[in-house]
Amino acid sequence: MDTSLISPQTVELFSLLTGQKLRKEDITPPLLFLAGLVTVLLGVIHADGTVSAEEKQRLRTTFTELIPANNSLRPLVMPMVKSVQDRQVYNKVTVLLALTACFSEEEKLLLISFGYQMSAADGTIDEREKQYLQNIANRLGIAGRFLTVLEASFSSQTISDTAALAEVHSLLDPAQFQALDSMFVRAASHIIQHLPAKPKQQKNHKSSVSSYQELKNFQEYRQQLDAVCGKLGLTLRDGSDRNVLSPNLPEEVTKISRKLESQRFRVAVVGEFSKGKSTLLNALLGEEIQPVRDIPCSGTVTVLTYGLQQRVICKYTDGREEEISPEQYKDKASISEEAALGSFGEEIVNSEIKEIIFEHPNLELCTNGVEIIDTPGLNEQAERTLVTEQVLKTTDAVIFLTHAQNLLTEKERELLLYLKQKLNPDRDDEAARNIFILVNFADLLRREGSRKQARERVETFVKKQNLIVGENRIHLISAQSALEAILDGTENEYVKSFQDFTKSLEQFLAVERGAIALQQSAAGIKQIINTGCDELSQYREILEGNLTVSKGDKANIFEQMAEASGRDVKIRLLANELREESVGEAIESWNEWVEGLGQRLIAKSDGWTSEHSHMWSQNELTKDYSDQFVRDITQEIEDWATQKVQSILQENTGALNSQINEDIDAIRQEFQKFDKQLSSNLVSQFNNLAMAGNLGEIGTTGSGIAESIDDIGDGGLFMGGLGIGAVAAAVLIALPLGIIPVILGTILAGAGGGLGWSFLDGDAVKAQIKEKVCELGIDKFNESSQSILDKIHERVIAVFEERVETSSGAMSKAISLWENLLEQQEKRDRQNQAECEAEKVWLADKRRELEQVQNQIETILNQSDR
């Protein structure tokens, strides 16, 4: 609906029909449709010169079904009916054309559909009523074959033109109207229920979206590399059992093996509601798994993944896990229709559920190592937006959906820029490689020129904002048409365009993300092999008498081992002290920040805007302001966390990092002294173990290849990513869910109860709503302030524990190298000449085994690069 076409004459006409002095911004799509509907229905009722009891009842029922009792449009119905009837507006075609000037083809068809339902209210369609509808339809430009479908549908006749029936189904699909208002969704759903079922093509075998050969290749290379880890582990364990190689080496190989076994690509589907997320997921999977409704329905994070058998696991925030049935899954994965349509009950999000895991053995994309994340829609409710934001950190690729007929709204543009920032932290000047934009419902763009314009509009925005880099990141699709063809085993242009998208997604995951992951794992394995070779060389030198550890050297080594243990204790004590200082400073900063929070939020409320009218859409207006309140308070918390908390942590962890690096440097210097004195290679072994540890320990939770790629930090061999930025995310997680239901429930319950919400002074009404939203929101926030502080405390502790574990790991590796050197010397001291020669043969064999593994790795990497 193009409200820009509203003319001053239309505004004057609506003021006359409603009895209110209106402005252009007061005339909303629901109000436009209501006026057109009243006019057409009264025209049908009066066309035959009589008004039956059945027609009166149908009129009352229609408005009762379409407009909820608490909707501000409900009081306008009867005054508008009286005005249209008294002025006989239904007989003035030019007036009806003015009322419907903003309507799209779909909206005009929806309007006339209710006219046919009214005409059949008394059991038969009178010829005069039929003629009235045909005249109106002709002036509105509605095809005659569509009228034939509607007439037959409401008079229980057979429809021979199945193609026309299918097209009417498509035009009146409730999903087409989600971007307007829930009233349109209800209206379309109501008409669809009265149409014969959409004709289906004869089903063949279900077609596959893609063979996913690139992903299969990646999985094969990953498995080959994991097999190399198994072979390497046997060699290293043999050396460790003979007291020649450090026990750390097989442990490091095991870490990399676990990472390889658990690696999955994670793809998140993101967007505002009404863009077809669930249908897209079903099309990707080739099976109708996700619940699809004509209203926003994703209530929690759902992860679709491979499993040996079909099952659904519900994970709760308290750590519980429960296997549930598919029927329970569709209930738990959704929010209720009342909540989704804006009744604003407390069931906006089920805060007890952390995520739902849907395992399936036959979903081809998941079988090839991809986990698909169905996120609560961004910008549906602020709480569900926060849930989605937490998913992004471990995401390899994001699929962003927009609607072809409501392309890249202002809010969607903001969301895309936000996604770019979240997916590429600390690289704001770089375009993202891992965002795919899908323009859904492309089947509604009936002309090639319209499709070209849609693509150009997206490409222009992407280029102007330096949003995305990479080939084939923008696709026009129809998820519903593609899904239907896939399930029917047929081919059409929408399946082809959908396959183009899946191919580009697969190429990115397997070739770009996958190649990096393989190279990282291979690099870690190589470092371990290098360490093993160094230790074997060291042992050969001992066997040949070129390297001898004297009694004095042994005493010095024992001192260094004790010193390393002492350094570990010292670091832990320092970490505890700095942690408590950080917590205290954070609490003090928090209290100062909270003091001025209310005034800052009230000042920001002056900038809140909404497309909804204070007259007809007070509920929706209130919801918009409440969403903006949560957005602002969320931004306030994020700003405080990133500026204040991170500053505190950077200073205190900086002191801790300096001490850790100082101790590690001291250990390295001692190794260098021994290397110079004994001609050993302890520094090389130490550095190789450090690098292998960094590459082996990251991303071991199976939470996505993205995390293992991005977690390598810049803090030195033993110091990985600082993890400080995660504090802001942790604080946001602590933002209390349920703020919006409390705000809305209280305000809406008090509507008309002394708040002064009149129809006369729009600015005053909006100011009162903003003031009430701020008051209630701040009260609710204050109630949850302690829980947020507790979350900050937890994350601060985790930051320091992370560093302590890193430091402790470095000390443990150093001690292991000292011990190995002593064990090699003691073993040599117990051997005779024959045993020494046998050991040299064993050494040569182990060296060859390590070189073979090295060559196998190179072969795998070369194959994966082709």
Disulfide bonds with the S-S distance in Angstrom:
none
